[in-house]
Amino acid sequence: MKAGLAQTCIAWEDKGKNFEEVQKYVKEAKKDGAEIIFFPEMSLTGFSMHTDLTGETGWETVNRVRTLAQKEKLP
């Protein structure tokens, strides 16, 4: 199994921008033959002490990444 390791520049309190960054890394790693990709802690939600901005009541971020992984045929 070939693994990819991403070092992203986390956008402060900006889930949308962080997800765009994740998409870019997933596509690049997939093109290079990666079957699994690891991201740093907080790389999806963006670091914040304001949980009212980054917190979730459901699994929005998890579902978004799951959909991306399925689309790119990653485990």
C-alpha positions as a Markdown table, in Angstrom:
| # | Residue | x | y | z |
|---|---|---|---|---|
| 1 | Met | 0.0 | 0.0 | 0.0 |
| 2 | Lys | 1.3 | 3.4 | -0.9 |
| 3 | Ala | 0.5 | 6.2 | 1.6 |
| 4 | Gly | 0.5 | 9.9 | 1.1 |
| 5 | Leu | 1.3 | 12.4 | 3.8 |
| 6 | Ala | 0.0 | 16.0 | 3.4 |
| 7 | Gln | 1.4 | 19.1 | 5.2 |
| 8 | Thr | -1.2 | 21.7 | 4.6 |
| 9 | Cys | -1.4 | 25.4 | 5.4 |
| 10 | Ile | -4.4 | 25.5 | 7.7 |
| 11 | Ala | -6.8 | 28.4 | 7.0 |
| 12 | Trp | -7.9 | 29.9 | 10.4 |
| 13 | Glu | -11.6 | 29.2 | 11.0 |
| 14 | Asp | -12.3 | 28.6 | 7.3 |
| 15 | Lys | -13.7 | 25.1 | 6.6 |
| 16 | Gly | -14.4 | 25.8 | 3.0 |
| 17 | Lys | -10.8 | 26.9 | 2.2 |
| 18 | Asn | -9.4 | 24.0 | 4.2 |
| 19 | Phe | -11.5 | 21.5 | 2.2 |
| 20 | Glu | -10.3 | 23.0 | -1.1 |
| 21 | Glu | -6.8 | 22.4 | 0.1 |
| 22 | Val | -7.6 | 18.8 | 1.1 |
| 23 | Gln | -9.2 | 18.2 | -2.4 |
| 24 | Lys | -6.0 | 19.5 | -4.0 |
| 25 | Tyr | -3.8 | 17.2 | -2.0 |
| 26 | Val | -6.1 | 14.2 | -2.5 |
| 27 | Lys | -6.0 | 14.6 | -6.3 |
| 28 | Glu | -2.3 | 15.0 | -6.3 |
| 29 | Ala | -1.6 | 12.0 | -4.0 |
| 30 | Lys | -4.1 | 9.9 | -6.0 |
| 31 | Lys | -2.3 | 10.8 | -9.2 |
| 32 | Asp | 1.0 | 9.7 | -7.6 |
| 33 | Gly | -0.5 | 6.3 | -6.7 |
| 34 | Ala | -1.4 | 6.8 | -3.1 |
| 35 | Glu | -4.1 | 4.6 | -1.7 |
| 36 | Ile | -4.4 | 6.4 | 1.6 |
| 37 | Ile | -3.6 | 10.0 | 2.6 |
| 38 | Phe | -2.9 | 11.4 | 6.1 |
| 39 | Phe | -3.6 | 15.0 | 7.1 |
| 40 | Pro | -2.5 | 17.0 | 10.1 |
| 41 | Glu | -4.8 | 17.5 | 13.1 |
| 42 | Met | -7.3 | 20.4 | 12.5 |
| 43 | Ser | -6.6 | 20.5 | 8.8 |
| 44 | Leu | -10.2 | 20.2 | 7.9 |
| 45 | Thr | -11.9 | 22.5 | 10.4 |
| 46 | Gly | -9.2 | 25.0 | 10.8 |
| 47 | Phe | -7.9 | 25.8 | 14.3 |
| 48 | Ser | -10.1 | 28.0 | 16.4 |
| 49 | Met | -11.0 | 28.7 | 20.0 |
| 50 | His | -14.4 | 29.8 | 18.7 |
| 51 | Thr | -16.3 | 26.5 | 18.6 |
| 52 | Asp | -19.4 | 28.3 | 17.5 |
| 53 | Leu | -17.6 | 28.9 | 14.2 |
| 54 | Thr | -16.0 | 25.5 | 13.7 |
| 55 | Gly | -18.1 | 23.2 | 15.8 |
| 56 | Glu | -20.7 | 20.9 | 14.1 |
| 57 | Thr | -24.0 | 19.4 | 15.3 |
| 58 | Gly | -23.7 | 16.5 | 12.9 |
| 59 | Trp | -21.0 | 14.9 | 10.8 |
| 60 | Glu | -20.8 | 17.5 | 8.0 |
| 61 | Thr | -17.0 | 17.5 | 7.6 |
| 62 | Val | -16.7 | 13.8 | 8.0 |
| 63 | Asn | -19.4 | 13.2 | 5.4 |
| 64 | Arg | -17.8 | 15.7 | 3.0 |
| 65 | Val | -14.4 | 14.0 | 3.2 |
| 66 | Arg | -16.1 | 10.5 | 3.0 |
| 67 | Thr | -17.8 | 11.6 | -0.3 |
| 68 | Leu | -14.5 | 12.9 | -1.6 |
| 69 | Ala | -12.7 | 9.6 | -0.7 |
| 70 | Gln | -15.5 | 7.6 | -2.4 |
| 71 | Lys | -15.3 | 9.8 | -5.5 |
| 72 | Glu | -11.5 | 9.3 | -5.7 |
| 73 | Lys | -11.8 | 5.6 | -4.9 |
| 74 | Leu | -9.8 | 5.7 | -1.7 |
| 75 | Pro | -10.5 | 3.3 | 1.1 |
